[in-house]
Amino acid sequence: MPKASNSGKIELSFGTFLLVLVIILGAAWYMGYLNIPGSITTPPGPGPQPSDMVTVNKPLQFSVMDPLAGQALGGASIAIYAPDKSLKESITTDSSTYPGKGVTINPYKSGDTYYIKLSKTGYVTRWVPVTIPKMTYSDAQSLQYNFIPLETYNLGTYSIKVIDQFGNTYSSGGTVNFTALGTNQVTLTINIYNTKDNSGYISSHDLLNKIDLKACLLTSTAGSSVTVSGFGSSVQRGTTTYWTSVVADDALTRQLVGNQYVKPGVATITITVGKGSLSAGSSQAFTLSLMGYFDPSYFATNGIGGPDAVQLATFTLNIAA
C-alpha cells in the first residue's frame, strides 16, 4: 500500500511502481502507440465495411434482357472465352423458373477479362468483353454468385426503297431511265426501313476472328459505264465493282414507347449516278444488299464480309440510257 512520508507526500513501493508501469505500457501497446519488436500490431480503426469493394473468386450469374421489349430472354446462349481464345464454358439462360438467368459452374476472379458471345435465334448475336467486377464486402459474404447483366435486341426486319430527286419511287427490279427523266445525272435516295417494332441491330467485335460485326449496305455491279458517287469505299473483283457503306445501329433500330417512335428505324443513303458512257437503249444492273455481321476491311481483303455475314435485305435496280 502507498505510505505517507513525514513531508505529507505519498510514496509508492517498488512493486506497486512496477505494476503501474506495466499497466501504462500495456495500454499504450494495445492502442497502437507502442510497437514492441516481434509483436503483432493491430492497426487502429474498424475492419472491412459493408460497402467496401473486395476481390472475389465466385461463379457468375448472368441475366439477359431485351431492353427494347423490356423482357428477359430465356434460351439465350452464353459462351465464355478466355483471352487465349479457349472456351471456358457455355451456358443457356433459363426459360421457365428464372427466365433470362444462367449461372456458371466455374468461379471467375475479379479483375480478369473474358469475352462473351451472346446469341439467341431471332436476336442479334453480339460479342461483349467483360471484366469480372469486385463485390461489396457484405455481398461477398452473403451472395453465392457475382452478377453480370447482358443485353441484346430482337433482330429487325428490313426493306429497301429508292426515290429520285423528282419524287419517283422505284421498287426492286425497277429501272431509272435517263432519257425518260430528261437528264444525264440522277440523285437517288436509298431508304432502309425497319418494319418491326422494338427491334434493331447492335454492332460488336468478333474477338476470336478479330473482325467487326457491322451493318453495311453492300452494292455491286458488273458494268463500268455508269458513274457513281456517294456509296462509300469501293473494291474491284474481276469485272465486278463493290461499294460498302456502314449503316449506323440507331438508324436500323425501331423503338416504340407508348404511341411514339423514339427511334423510327430509317437509314438513308444518298448517291448520284451519271449516264457516263452508257449507250442508248442499254442498261447496267445494280444489286443493293443490307448485310449484318459484316466487316468492310475483311471483305476488301478476303472477298467475304466474315464467317457470320448474313443478308438482311436485298434490292435490284437497273440504270438505263
Residue pairs with C-beta under 8 A, 6 or more apart in sequence:
1 13
1 16
2 10
2 11
2 12
2 13
2 16
3 10
3 11
3 13
4 10
4 11
5 11
12 20
25 34
28 34
29 35
29 36
29 39
31 44
32 41
32 42
32 43
32 44
35 41
48 54
48 137
49 137
50 136
50 137
50 138
51 136
51 137
51 138
52 136
52 137
53 134
53 135
53 136
53 137
54 110
54 134
54 135
54 136
54 137
54 140
55 109
55 110
55 111
55 134
56 109
56 110
56 134
56 135
56 140
56 146
57 107
57 108
57 109
57 110
58 107
58 108
58 135
58 140
58 143
58 144
58 145
58 146
59 103
59 104
59 105
59 106
59 107
59 108
59 144
59 145
59 146
60 103
60 104
60 108
60 132
60 145
60 146
60 147
60 148
61 101
61 102
61 103
61 104
61 145
61 146
61 147
61 148
62 78
62 91
62 93
62 101
62 102
62 103
62 104
62 148
62 149
62 150
63 72
63 93
63 100
63 101
63 147
63 148
63 149
63 150
64 72
64 73
64 76
64 78
64 93
64 100
64 102
64 118
64 120
64 150
64 151
64 152
65 71
65 72
65 73
65 100
65 149
65 150
65 151
66 72
66 73
66 123
66 151
66 152
66 153
66 154
66 198
67 151
67 153
68 153
68 154
68 198
68 199
68 200
68 253
68 255
69 154
69 198
71 100
72 93
72 99
72 100
72 101
73 93
73 99
73 100
73 120
73 123
73 152
74 93
74 94
74 95
74 96
74 99
74 100
75 92
75 93
75 95
75 120
75 121
76 92
76 93
76 100
76 102
76 118
76 119
76 120
76 123
76 150
76 152
77 90
77 91
77 92
77 117
77 118
77 119
77 120
78 90
78 91
78 92
78 93
78 102
78 116
78 117
78 118
78 150
79 87
79 90
79 116
79 117
79 119
80 87
80 88
80 89
80 90
80 91
80 104
80 114
80 115
80 116
81 87
81 88
81 114
81 115
81 116
81 117
81 207
81 208
82 88
82 114
82 115
83 113
83 114
83 115
85 208
88 106
88 114
89 104
89 105
89 106
91 102
91 103
91 104
92 102
93 99
93 100
93 101
93 102
94 100
94 101
94 102
103 145
108 114
108 132
108 146
109 132
110 132
110 133
110 134
110 135
110 146
111 131
111 132
111 134
112 131
112 132
113 129
113 130
113 131
113 132
114 129
114 130
114 132
115 127
115 128
115 129
115 130
115 207
115 208
116 127
116 128
116 129
116 130
116 150
117 125
117 126
117 127
118 125
118 126
118 127
118 128
118 150
118 152
119 125
120 152
122 154
122 155
123 152
123 153
123 154
123 155
124 152
124 153
124 154
124 155
124 200
124 201
124 202
125 152
125 213
125 293
125 308
126 152
126 202
126 204
126 213
127 204
127 205
127 206
127 207
127 213
128 150
128 204
129 207
130 148
132 146
132 148
133 146
133 148
135 143
135 146
152 202
153 199
153 200
153 201
153 202
153 253
154 196
154 198
154 199
154 200
155 199
155 200
155 201
155 292
155 312
156 194
156 195
156 196
156 199
156 200
156 201
156 252
156 253
156 254
156 265
156 312
157 194
157 195
157 196
157 199
158 192
158 193
158 194
158 195
158 252
158 290
158 312
158 313
159 192
159 193
159 195
159 313
160 172
160 190
160 191
160 192
160 193
160 288
160 290
160 313
160 314
160 315
161 169
161 170
161 171
161 190
161 191
161 193
161 315
162 169
162 170
162 174
162 188
162 189
162 190
162 191
162 315
162 317
163 169
163 170
163 188
163 189
163 191
164 170
164 176
164 181
164 186
164 187
164 188
164 189
165 186
165 187
165 188
165 189
166 181
168 181
170 176
170 317
172 314
172 315
172 316
172 317
173 316
173 317
173 318
174 317
174 318
175 283
175 317
175 318
175 319
175 320
176 186
176 188
176 273
176 317
176 318
176 319
176 320
177 320
177 321
178 184
178 186
178 275
178 278
178 319
178 320
178 321
179 280
179 320
179 321
184 274
184 275
185 272
185 273
185 274
185 275
186 272
186 273
187 270
187 271
187 272
188 270
188 271
188 272
188 273
189 268
189 269
189 270
190 217
190 268
190 269
190 270
190 271
190 288
191 266
191 267
191 268
192 217
192 247
192 251
192 252
192 266
192 267
192 268
192 269
192 290
192 313
193 265
193 266
194 200
194 252
194 253
194 254
194 265
194 266
195 254
195 265
196 254
197 254
197 255
197 256
198 254
198 255
198 256
199 253
199 254
199 265
200 249
200 250
200 252
200 253
200 254
200 255
200 263
200 265
201 215
201 249
201 252
201 253
201 292
202 249
203 212
203 213
203 214
203 215
203 249
204 212
204 213
205 211
205 212
205 213
206 212
206 213
206 293
206 306
206 308
209 306
209 307
211 295
211 297
211 298
211 306
212 294
212 295
212 296
212 297
212 298
213 292
213 293
213 294
213 295
213 306
213 308
214 246
214 247
214 293
214 294
214 295
214 296
215 246
215 247
215 249
215 252
215 290
215 291
215 292
215 294
215 312
216 244
216 245
216 246
216 247
216 290
216 291
216 294
216 296
216 305
217 231
217 232
217 243
217 244
217 245
217 247
217 269
217 288
217 289
217 290
217 291
218 242
218 243
218 244
218 288
218 289
218 290
218 291
218 294
218 299
218 305
219 231
219 242
219 243
219 244
219 245
219 286
219 287
219 288
219 289
220 240
220 241
220 242
220 243
220 286
220 287
220 289
221 228
221 240
221 241
221 284
221 285
221 286
221 287
222 239
222 240
222 284
222 285
223 284
223 285
224 239
224 241
225 276
225 277
225 278
225 279
225 282
225 284
226 273
226 274
226 275
226 276
226 278
226 284
226 319
227 273
227 274
227 275
227 276
228 243
228 271
228 272
228 273
228 274
229 271
229 272
230 269
230 270
230 271
230 272
231 243
231 245
231 269
231 271
232 243
232 244
232 245
232 246
232 296
233 243
233 244
233 296
233 300
234 241
234 242
234 243
234 244
235 241
235 242
235 244
235 299
235 300
236 242
237 303
242 299
244 294
244 296
244 299
244 300
245 269
246 296
247 267
247 269
247 290
248 267
250 263
251 265
251 266
251 267
251 268
252 265
252 267
253 263
253 265
254 261
254 263
254 264
254 265
255 261
255 262
255 263
255 265
256 262
273 319
275 321
278 284
278 319
278 320
278 321
279 321
280 321
281 320
281 321
282 320
282 321
283 318
283 319
283 320
283 321
284 318
284 319
284 320
285 316
285 317
285 318
285 319
286 316
286 317
286 318
286 319
287 314
287 315
287 316
288 314
288 315
288 316
288 317
289 311
289 313
289 314
289 315
290 311
290 312
290 313
290 314
291 305
291 309
291 310
291 311
291 312
292 309
292 310
292 311
292 312
293 305
293 306
293 308
293 309
293 310
294 305
294 306
294 309
295 305
295 306
295 309
296 305
298 304
298 305
298 306
299 305
299 306
